[in-house]
Structure formats: structure tokens, C-alpha cells
Amino acid sequence: MLAENQLKVSHVAELFSLARRIHKGERLPHWIEPETIPSQDYRDRISAILLRHGLLESSGGPAFFNLIRYAPHPRMGEALCDIALDEVRHGRMLLECLDPLGVDYRQPFRDMVGADYRGRMNRVGMSASRGEPSSWADVLAFTMLVDPAGLLIVGMRLTSNYGPLARASARTLLDEEGHAAFWEKWGQDQLAAEAGRREVQASIDRFMAASLGILGRPKAVNANFAHEQKLGLWKTDPAELQQVLKAMLKVSLEPLGLRIPAVEPDYGGAFW
């Protein structure tokens, strides 16, 4: 399957290898635990990261459930529901990492999942300009682009030096392996016809800039990220992640005759 080719890109393969080791119980010597947090600055930053990323993951529940209306077949709708359930679970695992830190996330969670798309984006300081998918071609393109980008974001959390964040992200990354293949499993009819591929290409053109942008502004122009990287909270420069995403898309989309548009990242939805 073409989606599986993405998992063979070296950076991605290394992430999955690490996730499997951690999921089996391996503990890394550089991990910081709640009782060994070195400074108030670190505590404040990891608390903010867990809350923001936990809410964003949780918001995937209503977002994917809302896409059922575009599913051509009940099985496709069911598959979207499965992803929605995974997203809420991933958010829950991150939010529960706040318990030892004494941060109450219950009301922010209720507010997040109860809001519409624009409201959800506003609550985490993101732009809603990208918009939501509004057709089945949009849904396929969204999962082609945004799911691989999301996989790389989870990979960033996986390589964090905060142990609870890394452990929660290991389980999440293993789930993302299935999400990345959604478009290929359920988009065969759409992609088989030239007219269907044209529709998907138009949707790719729509979502590509946002997919690059959610990976974050490069460290060279992102002082906050650079500081958190020094603390060990993050490992890889977002500029490198953008190149990894392009490599993932090259091996999965180009064999179908789909073009990866040359666009500048839209950072309105950046995770950091």
C-alpha cells in the first residue's frame, strides 16, 4: 500500500521503532518525571503543552465525527467514528498527565469539545481560516496531508524528555499508523476515476499550506520553541519536519499522479 511507504521514510521509521520500545515498557534514562521537574519554568511550560495538545487531540473527536455526513458508505462513516474515538482517547491520555501537576482540565475539555470549529481553534489561539472539509474529496485530501503531519507532531511529543508525555505519545503514534492509511483504504472509488482525482487534487491544493504550517515555525524564527528545545521538551526543528512531510507525501501521492503543490506554510494553525 502506498500509505505504508510513508512509514519507511527514515525519520518516521525511527519514530515507530522508539514508540514500540516505549510501549513495551522501556524507560529512557533522560526522562524527567513529575517528581523530578527541575524548575518552575519547566513545570509551567510542560503544563501548558499538555493542556494545549490534549485539548487539540480531544477536538479531533467532534471534528472527525462531523465528517460522517460526507461518507459515501456506512462503513466509511464507521471508520471515521473509529478515528474520532481514538482522538478523544489520545486527548484524554495527555490531559490526565496534568493530574500529578495539579492542573484541572475538566472545564477546558468541556468547552473545547462543545464548541464549533471556529470556537475550538480560537480556544487554542489558532486561525480558523483553513476551514473544515466540505466534501468526500476534502476528507480524503485532509487525511492524506494532515494525518501524516499529525503523526510527526506526535513524534515530537514522543521524543520529549518529559516521561509521561513520551509514554502517552507512544500509544498515540501506534494508532496513527492506521489513521495514515484511511484515504487509501476508503478512497479507492474516488481515486480510480480521473474526475475524482481532479477533485482530490483541488482539495490537496487547498489544505497543503496548512498541513505544512501546523508543524510549526522554524526554530530560527521561533524563540519560544528554541527555548523549549533547550529544556529538552522538543527535539527536531520544525523546518526539518516540513521536509520529512514532503518526503512522506512524495512516496504516497506521486504514484497516483497527484501533485504536491509548492506553497508557503500557513502558520495560522501551528502547534508551536
N, C-alpha and C positions, 0 to 999 in steps of 0.2 A: 504494500500500500504506500501511496505517495506520502501520506502524513507520517508514516514511520520513518521516512528518510530524514525528517526534521530531527528525530531523536538520535540520529547518527552524527549530526554536527558535533564537533569535538566538545565545545563548551557545554552543550546540552547533555551529551553522554556522560560527562564528568558529574554534572548535577544529579542525574538519576543514579549513578553509582554511589554517590555520597548519600542520597536520600535512602537508598536501600540499606546501607550500612547503619545509618542512624535509626531507621525504623526497626531494625533487628536488635537495637539496644546499645549500639556503640556510643560511648560518651567521649567527646573530644576534650583534650587537656586544656585548651584555651578558653573553654566556655566560662562565662560568668553566670552565676545563679542569683536568684533574688537576695539571698543572704550574703552575697559577696559583691554586690554592686559597689563600685569604687568611689562614686561621687554623686552629689545631688544633681549635677548637670546630666550625668549618665542616666540617673533614675528618671528625671523629667523627660528626657528625650525618648527613652525606651517606652515610657508610659504613653507619650503622645503617639509614637509609632504604632504600638499595639492597638490603641484606640482607633486611630485613623484607618489602619489597614484592616482591622477587624470589622469596622463599620462598612468599609468598601467591599470586603468579601461578602458580608451579610446582604448588602444591597443587590448582589447578583441573584439572590433568591427571587425577589419580585421582578427584577429585570428579565430574567430568563423565563419566568412563568408568564410574563406579559407577551412573550413572543409566540406562545402557543397558537394565537389567532392566525398566524401565517403558515402554520404547518399543513402541508398538503394531505397528510395521512395521520390517523390517530397514533400510530407507532412513533412518528416523528414528534408529535406533541408529548408523548410519554417520555421520549428521550430528553426533551427539553426540561421536563419536570425533574428528571433524574439529576440533570446539571444544576437546576435551581436548588434542590435538596443539598447537593454537595456544597454549593456556595454558602448556604446558611450554616452548614456544619463547619466549614473552614473558618467562617467568621466567628462562630461560637468558640472554636479552639483558640483563636487568637485573643478574643475578649476575656476568656477565662484565665489567660496568662496574667491578667491585671489583678486577679484576686489576691495574690501574695503582696502586691504593691498597694493595696488598699484603695483602688480606684473603682468607683461604682459606674458601671457601663449600662445599666438596665434602661434608664430613660433615654440616653443617646441611641441605644439599639431600637427602642420602640419608635422614636422619632424618625430614625433612618428608614426602617422598613415600611413605615406608614406613609412616607412622602412619595410624591410623584417623581419622575426622572429629574426634572429641573430642581426640585427640592432636595433630592438626595445629593446631587452634585454640589449645590450651594452649601450644604451642611459640612462638606469636607473641603470647601474652598476650590472647587473645580468648576470649569466652564461647562455649560450645557450646550455649547454651540455645535458639537458633533452631531447631536440628535440620536435618537434610537432607530434601530432597524424598522422599516415600514413595509417590507415585502419578504418573500422567501429568499429571493436573491440577496437581499440585505443580510438576512440571518446567516446565510452560508458565507458571505464575504466577511461578516463580523467574526464568525468563528475561525475562518481562515487566517485572519490578521490579529484580532485582539486576543484570542486564546493563546497563540504562541507567545505574544508579548506578555500576557499574564503568567505564562509558565516561567518566563525569565524573571519576572518580578518575584514570584515565589522562590525562585532560585537565589535571588538576592537575600531573602529572609533566611533561606536555608544555610547560607554561608556566613550569617551574622555570628558574632561571638556571644550573643545572649542565648544561653542554652534553651530556655523554654520556647523562644521564637524559632530557633533552628529545629527543635523536635516537632513542634506543631507543623512546621512547613514541610517536613519530610513526608508526612502523611498526605498533605495537600498536593505536593508535587506528584506523588504516585497516582492520585486521582486525575490530575491534569493530563496525564498520558492518554486517558480515554477521551477527555474533552477535545484534545487536539485533533482527534480523528473523526469528530462529529460530521464535519462538512463532507468528508469523503464517503462515509457510510450512508448518509442520508441525502446527499446531493447528486446522486448518480443520474437521475432523470433530468434534472436541471442542466447538468454539465454535459450531457450526451448530445444535446442539440446546439447548433451554432447560435441560434437566437437566445437560448438560455445562457450560454457562455458570455454573450454580449451583455446581458443583464447583470451577470455576476461581475464582469469587468467594470461596468459602470459603478457598481457598489464598492468594489475594491478601490477605485479611484476616489470614492467619497470617504472611505474610512482609513486610508493609508497614512495620512499625515497624523491623525490622532493616535494610530497604533504605534508609530514611532515616538510620538510625544509623551505617551503615558510612561515610557521608560525613563523619563526624567531629563532634566537639563544636564549637559556635561559638567563634570567636576570643575573644569576651568572657569566656568561662569556661574557656579553654584556653591557659594561659600558655606551654606548650611550643610549640604551633602559632604563637602570636603572635610568639615569639622567632624561630622558623624563617622566618616570613614576613618579618621584618625583615632576615634574612640573604639573602632573595631565593629561598629554597628553594621557597616556595609563594606563590601569587598571590591566590587567591579565598577569601574567608571561607566555611567550611563551611555557615554559615547561608544564604548565597546559593545554594550548591549544592543544598540541600534544596528551595528554591523552584524552581530550574531542573528538578529531578527531577519535581516535581509538575506543572509545565507540560508536560514531556515525556509524562507519563502521561495527562494530560487530553486531549491530541490523539490519543492512540493507543487508549486503553481506553474512554473515554466513548462514542465512536460505536458500540461493541459492546454498550452497555448495562451495562458493568461499572463498578462504583463504586470510587472511590478513598477508602478509609477514613480518617477523621480520627483519627489516632493520634499519640501522642508518640513521638519516635525512641527506639529501643533502642540505646544506645551500647556494648553489650557486644562488638560486632564492629567498632568504629570503627577506621579506618585511621590516625587521628592524634588 
